[in-house]
Amino acid sequence: MTDLPTFTLSETSLDQIAEIEGRIVIFMPESGKLDQSARRVNRLMRGALERFAESTAFSKMKQGEATDLAFPTGMRADAVQVIRLDLTADPEAERRAGAAIGAGAVKGEVLIFAGERKKLEHLMMGCLLKAYAFGDHKTDHGERGTVEITMMVAKPDDLQSDLLRVQAVAEGVYFTRDLVNEPANVLTTVTFADRLEALRELGLKVEVLDEDRLEELGMRTLLAVGFGSETPSKVVIMEWTGRGTEAPLALVGKGVVFDTGGISIKPAGGMEEMTMDMGGAGTVAGVMKALALRKAAANVVGIVGLVENMPDGRAQRPGDVVRSMKGDTVEVINTDAEGRLVLCDIMWYAQERFEPRAMIDLATLTGAVIVALGHENAGVFSNDDTLVGSFLAAAATEDEGAWRMPLGEGYARALKSRIADVKNTGGRPAGSITAAEFLQRFVKKDTPWIHLDIAGVASTDAATTLAPKGATGWGVRALDRLVSDRFEG
């Protein structure tokens, strides 16, 4: 598993700047005015920093952008990283500045001179998230070595609580990224469940339901997805109790550890990417870890359905009819529309057992949402304007793209079946919306609910501002913020 870089706060000390090895980070406002630490660096560099502040190169830099001055004269440092950042910069620029630091923190020591700056939460988050590199399966452990980051500020004690929260949430994001990045021969349903059981060490209550128990509960749509796999289907329940006996928020995640499409098999090209089809469950796990690490004053239950969708002689077929835990019968039109069959049973279970205050499901559910929204936004569907408004505000605060999509009876009609209560797919038109309509069928009347289709944002084939290529950990920060804003206090 990937560890966070060591990140500590200390009081500003300028006496040893000349002897520090590794990287030094200096912030420079639009005016080019040098603060106390920058003036000391400038003196050691014989005025080079001041000349850079007056250069065309600096004037063209945007807020949060960085430039390296390599192997500075008069110092032992490998580089002085100059970041253009005003004291009044917005959170997006602060995260971008932090990401620039994290991207450069490949190995060794990084010393950040933040001076009198007091609001550094977003900068610290950007730094830790961009420093992530998944190297578990590289013989040299990947591109990055051990990194030690020290941020020097005027009053480090005032920022300690912010750092602890940032580290907790970043740990959750790292956990999600590691899970989503793992190959399917490593992250089976069994090993996934084992990793979630290990969260008991943080104070979470974790329960694993095996196939016999799932059959007793009537989760036959979920079980049908895994009929063709050698690995057993499982459901894992994670409970965090931080607020007495009030009803919890329920987070529900699709955990298809590999998706061949089943009998409705996918094309070979790109199928290797289906190791990320457990992204919803991975996000739920990351949120639960973050909440436990920061000891959130809220009650939250995370429920994930872990299955593998494979074709063999026992696999379900197009045309099969299966009965859900709710009791509705489902005609399976396409075995590659399997995620909704997993979710519908665990959503119903969450409501029956926990009677949650609200329920949010997450899934890499449809390619259609990528056609609609690309890789910039998750598709957001909801039956409750107040809840979805709170989530969209939380996502905006954390700069995690999310866009509300419609629901309606006209879309639901596409799911009518001739021989069963409902079909599992309504065809290509409005594919992400009809999938959400299928799920809404399994939401009780009085349960506020959000469905997040994260197929376009869970993993990307290019680096983003805060993540390298691959798993992004999208949703951990937004959902943690939602819990903080709406369900704590």
N, C-alpha and C positions, 0 to 999 in steps of 0.2 A: 504494500500500500504506500501511497505517496505522502510524505511528511511535509508539513509547512516549513518554510525557512524559519530559522530562529529570528525573532523580531523583538527587540528590546528598546525601551525608552531610557534616556539618560539626560542629565542636565548638560547644557552646552559647555564645552571646554575646547578652547582654541589652541592650547599650548603645544599639542602634539600633532597638529595638522601636517607638518612637513614630513613626519615619520610614518604616517598612516599608509599602509599598502592597500591594494584593492581599488575600490571606486569611491569617489566623493561626489555627493549630490548637492548642488547649489540651486536655489530658486531665485529667479530674477523677474521683477515686475516689468510691465510694458515701458515704464519710464527708464529702465535700465539702471536704476539706483541700486547700489550695492549695500546690503546689510552688513552687520559686524563680521559675520563669518565669511561672507563673500569678499569683504575688504582684506581680510587676512590672507585668503587664498590668492587674491589679486596681487598682493604684495609679494608673496612667494613666487608667483608666476611672472613677476616683473612687468605687471600691467597688462598681461594678456587678456584677463577677464574683462577689464575695462574696455579694451579695444574691441573685444567681441560684442560687448553691450552697445557699442556705437556702430556696429557693422550692418550692412545690408542683410546679411544672413540672419541676424537676430531680429531685425525689423520684419522679416517675412515669416517668422515663426508664429504659429497660432498658440492660443492658451492651452497649456498642458503638453506642448511639444517639447522635445529634448534634442540637444546636440552634445556629442562627446568631444571634449578636447583631450586627445590621447597623449599619454606620457608627458605630463606637464613639467616644464622646467622648474627646478627648485623644490620638487616634491618627489616622494617615493611612490605615489599613487599611480596606478595604471591609467586612470582617466579621471577627469573632472566632468561630470555630467551636468550641463546647464539646462534648467527647465524654465521656460517662460510661464510664469504663474503669478497673477495678481493676488493680493490678500483677499480681494472680494470675488475671486473666481467662483463660478457655479460648480455644483457637485459633479457634473459631467466632465468639466475640465480637470477637476481634482482627481477623479478616477483615471482620466487619461494620463495625467502626470504620474500618478502612482504606477500605472501600467508601464510607462516608459522606464521607471526604476526597476520594476520586476522583470521586464524583458532583458535588461542589461545585467541583471544579477545572476550570472551563469554559475559562478563559483567564487569562493573567498569572501572577503569582508566588503560590506557596503555601508558607508557612513553618510547619513542624510542630515544636513544642517537645516532645520526648520525654523530656528530662531523664535520669534514671538508669535508665530502662527498658533491658533488655538483650536480651530476646527479641522481636524486631520483624519476624521473617520473614513471619508470616501477615498482619500489618498492612500491610507493604509490598506484599505480593501483592494483597491486597484493594484497595488504593489504585490500583495500576497496572491491574488488570483492570477496575475500574469506570470508569476514565477513558477507556476505549475508546469511540470513535465512528466509524462507517463513513461517510465523506463523499466517497468518490472520485467519485460521480456527481452531486454537488450543486455548483452553480456557485459557491456561497460556501464550499465545502469542509466543509459540515456545521455543526453547532451549536458545535463547540469550536475554539478558536484554539490558539496556542502556549502550552503550560503548562510552567512550571519549578517543580519541587517540591524543596524543601530540608528535610531532616530534621536538626534539631539534637539532638545527644546528648552525653553526657558523654565517651564514648570511641568516636568514629566508626570508628577503625581496627579495633575489635573486631567491627564489623558489616559490614565491607566485603565479606567473602566471602559472607555471607548475601545481601547486595544483588545481587552478581553472579549468584548462582544464581537469585534471584527474577527478575531481569531476563531471564535466558536462557529460563526457563520461560514468562514472560509474553510474550516475543517469539514463542515457539511457539504460545501461545494466540491471539495477535493474527493470526498467519499463518493458522491454521485458521479463525478468524472471517472474515477477509478472503476466503478462498477460498469459504467456505460462503455468504457474503453476496452474492458476485458474481452478476450475471445471466448467463444461459446464452449470450447473444450475445457476451458479453465472455469468459467462462471456457469456451471450447470445449475439446475434448480436446487440441487443439494448444497453445493458450495455457496450459492447465494443465500440460502436459508441459514447456513452456518455463520456467514458474515453478519447477518442481522441478529442472530442469537448472541453474538459477541457484544452487541450494544447493551446487554444487561449490565456490563461493567460500568456504564454511565448512569445507571439508575432507571433505565427503561424496563418495563415489563414486556417480555417477548414470549409469544406462544406460536408454535408451529402446528398446523393441522395437516395430517397426512391424507392419502387418498381414501382410506376407509372412512375417516371422519367426514371428509367432503361428500362422500356418497351418502352417508347418514343424514347430512344436512340438506341433501338434494341439489348440490351444485353440479348438475349434470352438464350444463353448457360449458362450464369451465373444464370439467374433466374430459369432455369430448374433444377439446382442442389438443389435449396431450395423449390421446389414444395411440398415435403412431410413434411416440417417442419411447426410448429405453429409459429415460430419466423420469422419475415420478413427479406428478404435479403436486404442488404444495400451496398453502395459504399461510402467510405470516402476519401476525397481529402484533404491533408495537404500541404500547401505551405509555404516555407521559402524563403524570398527574401532578400538576403544579398549582391547582386551584380548587381544593376541597372536593366537593361531590357534584359540582354542576356538570351538566351534559357537555360532552366534548365536541370539538371540531373534528370531523372525520376526513382524512386524506386517503384516497384510494388510488392505487397504481397498477397499471398493466405491466406485467413482468414476463414477457415472452422472450426467453433467453436466446432463442434463435427461431427465425421464421422463414421456413422454406416456401410458405404458402400452402403446405399440405398437398392434397391431391390436386388442388388448383395451383400447381406449382409456379413459382416466380421464374422469370427469365434468369439465366445464369449470370449475365452481366450485372454487376452491382449487388448480387445476393450476399456477398461477403459483408456488406454494410448492415445486414440484419442482425448482427450481434448487438446493435443498439436498440432493438425493439423492446427491450425491457427498460427504456428510458423513464417511463412514468413511475415504475416501481423504484428505480434508482433515485429519482427526485424525491419521492416520499421518504426514502431511507435517509437521504441527506438532510432533509428538513428535520426529521425526528432526531438525528444526531446533533444538529445545531441547537435545537430546543433543549435537549438534555444537557449539552455542554454549558449553555448559558443559564440553565435552570429557569426556564421561562415560567412565569406565573400564569399558566393556562393549562387546560386539559385538552390534549390532542391525542387522537388515536390514528395510527397509520396502518392500513391494511393493503397487502400486496398479493396478487395472484401470480404464482411462478409456474410457468408451463413451457414446453417446447413443442413447436408445430412442425411435425415431420410426416412424410408419407411412408406408410408401409401397409401390410395387409390388414392391420387393425385400425388404420386411420379413418376418421369420419369422411363421408363422401358428400359431394354436392347432391342435394335432394334429400338428405337425411333430415329427420325431425327429432329434435331434442327438447326436453322439458327443463325449464329453468327452476332455480330455487323458489322464485316467486310463484311459479305454477304455470306461467305462460309457455306455450309451445312455440318453438322457433324452427322455421324451415331454413336449412343451410343452403343458400344459393351458391356461395363461394367460400371455400374453406380458407381463403386468404383474408377474409373479413373476420378474423378470429379474435382480435383484441376486444371487440364489443361483447363477445361471448364470455370472455374472462371477466370483464368488468361488471356485466349485469348481475352476475351471481354475487360477487363480493360487495357490490354496492347495496344489494338487497340485504345481505348478511350484516353489513355495517349498520343499516337502519334498524333491522330487527333486534340486534343485540345491544347496540349502544344508544339508540334514539338520539342521534347527534343534533346539536344546535344548527349545524350546517354541514354540508358535504361537498368536497371538491375532488373530482377525479382527474387524473393525468394519464395521458397515453400518447405514444407515437402511433396514432390511430389511422390516419389516411394520407395517401399521396395527394389527395385532392386539396388538402389545406396548403400544401406547398405550391400547387398551381395557383391557388387564390392569393396567398400571402408571401410566397417565397420563403427566405430564411431570416427575415427581419422580425416577424411577429408570430406568436402562437395564436391559434384560433380560440376564442373565448365564447362559450355558450352558457346561458344561465336562465333560470326561471325566476330570479330575484334581483330587481334593479339595485336595491341597497347593497346587498352582498357583492354583486359584481362591480358596483361603483367603488367600493372599498378596495377590492382586489386590483382594479385598473389603476387606482391612485397609488397603491403600494408598488405595482409594477413600474409605474412611471417614476416614482421616487428612486427606485433601484436601477432605472434605465434598462429594464428587461421588456423587450417589445411584446405587446399583447393587443389584440384587436377584437372587439366584440362582433360576433356574427349572429345572423338571425335564426330564429326557430319559428315553426308555424305548422298548422294542420295540413296545409297544402304539401309540405315536404313529407310529413308523416304518412300521407296516403300512398307514397311510393313504396312503402314497406308492407302493404297489405299482401297477404298470402292466400292462395286458393285452398291450401290444405292444412294450414296451421294458423296460429294467432298472429304471427308476424314473420316476415322474412329478415334475414340478417344483413341484406344489402338492398338498396333501391336503385342500383345501377350507377352509371358514370355521372349523370347530371346532379349537381349540388351534393357531391359525395360526402364531403365533411359534414354538411348539415343533416343529411339523412342519417348518418352515423350517430350524430348527437341526438336526433329524434329517437333513434332506437334506444339509446341510453336513457333518455328522459322517461321512457315507458316504465323504467325500473326505479324511478324516484317517487317517493310517497308525496302525497298532495301537500303536506305542510312542511316539507323539508326544503329549506333554501339550498340551492345546488348550483355548482359551476362545473362545466366540463372544459378541460384544457387539452386541445389537440396540439401536441408539441412535436409533431413529426418533422417540422422544418427547422426547429431551433435546438433540439436535444443534442445533435451532433452535426458539425459542418465540415465541408471539405476545404475550407480556408480558415486561417486564423481570424479571430475577432479582436475587438479592442481589449478584452479582458481574458481571452482564452487562446491557446494554440489550436491548431487544426485538430479536429476530433470532438470529443465530448465537451460540452460547454458548462454543464451544471445549471442550465437555465431553470428558473423557477424556485430554487432554494432561497435566494435572497428575497424575491417578491413574496413568497409564502411566509417566510420568517417575519418580514415587515408587516404583512397582513395580521399575523398572530399578535405581534406587538401592538399594532394600532387598534385592532378591533376586539381581540379576545383576552388581552391582559389588562390589568388595572381595574 
